[in-house]
Amino acid sequence: MSPMKRLSALLFFVLSFGCESPMNNRVVGDDNVESLKISNAQFTELGVYVTWQWLGGPVGRISARNQLLVTLKSDNGPVDLPEGLSLEFYSTMPSMGHPLEDAGYFERLAEGVYLNTEIRFNMPGDWRHELWLMNTNFEVKERLVWDELF
């Protein structure tokens, strides 16, 4: 057998059987996937309740513009972020070890209502999302984390 054929056979064997594909152990969603569409949590530092909802997506395609709507409320109703704080979105794909293509940015629509229309994911799969409360020194003061499979 020629060296090139041996190398090809070895490469085929390694790629077929020797590599652990992240898709072999992918996270499978449960019957409660719909409950992830509207989620609630609290930024304890601010003392506000946070609700987030995907308006467009999530879709794991670079050309798709995913939209995430976030609302902030206190016991007295909607509240804006205090001066010097902003909302930031970040997401990684734990099984593949890379972040999303574009995290976009949030725009204030009304009191306590923020929309990010530019979130772009590289591919479908299991994603770990983070909503950050960030100060002007780019320090994450608080974060909300949730996992999603799409």
N, C-alpha and C positions, 0 to 999 in steps of 0.2 A: 504494500500500500504506500502510495507516495506521501511525503510529508504534508502536502496541502490537503489531501483527503483525510489524513489522520487528524490534522488540526480542525478541519471542518466537522468531523465526527465528534471530537472532543467538545468543541464549541456547542454543537447541537445538544449533546448530552448534558452539559453544564447548564445551558439555558432552559432545557426542558425539565430537568429534574433537580438540579443543584441550587437553583435560586428560589428563595422564598418570596413569592409574590404577595404584596400587601392585600391583594384582592382575595387571596385564599382565606384570610382571616378577617374579612371585612365585617363591619358592624351591621347587623340586620335590625331594621326598625321593628318595633312592636306594634300592637294594635292601637296604641295611643299616640301615633305620629301626628294626628290632627291636633292634639292638645298643644303641640309645639307652635302652631300657627299664631296663637295669641298667648303670650307669656307675661308673667308678672314677677316682680322682685322688688327689692328696696335698696336704694343707696343710703346706708345708715348714716354716713357722715353728713349728708344733707337732710336726712329725715324725710325723704320723698319716696313715693312709690313709683316704680318704673314699669311701664307696659310697652312691649314691642310686638310688632306684627309685620310679616312680609306682605307687601302689596304686589310686588312682581317678583316671583321666584320663591325660594331660591332655585336657580337653574345653574347647573355646572357646565356652563359654556362661556368661553371668553367673550363672545359677541353679545351675550345677554346682559341687560342692565337690570340688576336686582334692586328692589326698593325696600328699605326698612323704615317703618314709621315708629317713632318712639315718643311716648307721652310721659310727662312728669307731673305728679299730683301730690298735694299734701291733704290733710284732713279737710282743708277749706277749699279745695278745688285745684285747678291747674296752676303750676308755678314754673317760672323761667329759671334757667341756670343762673347762679350768682355771677357777678363780674369776676373775670379771671378763671372761670372754669369752662370747659367745652366737652362735648361728647365726641368720642372717636370709636370707630369700629375696627376690629382686627379679627382675622380668622386664620387658622392653620389646619392642615390636613395631617393628623397624627400618623396615619398609616404610611404616608408618603414623605413626611418630613419637610413640607414646604408651605409657605403662606399663600394666601389668595393673590390674584393678579392685581387687583385695585380695590382698596378699602373705601374709596370715595370720601365724601365729607357730608356732614349734617348741615342743613339749613333750617333756620327757625321759620315755621309757618304761622304760628299763632302762640299765644301764651302757653308754655309747657308742651308745645307740639313741634317735633323736629323730624325732618325727612332726609334720608340719604338715598339718592336715586342712581348712584354710580358704582354700586358694589359689583365687582366682576370676579367670578370664580374660574379657576383654570380648568376644572373637570368635575364630573359628578363623583360622589363618594362620601366618606365620613368626614365631617368638618367640625372643628371646635371653634365656636364663635365667642368673641369677647366684646363687651360694651364697656368702654373705659370712660371714667370721669377724670379728665386731665387738667392740670393747671398750666399757667403760662410758661413755666419752666420745663414743660413737657414731661412732668412727673405724673404717673398714674396714681391718683389718690384713692380710687376705688374701682373695682371691676366686677362685672356680672359675666358669668360663663355658662354656656349651654352647648350641647352637642346635637348635631343634626345629620341625618343621612338623606341625601337626595341625588 
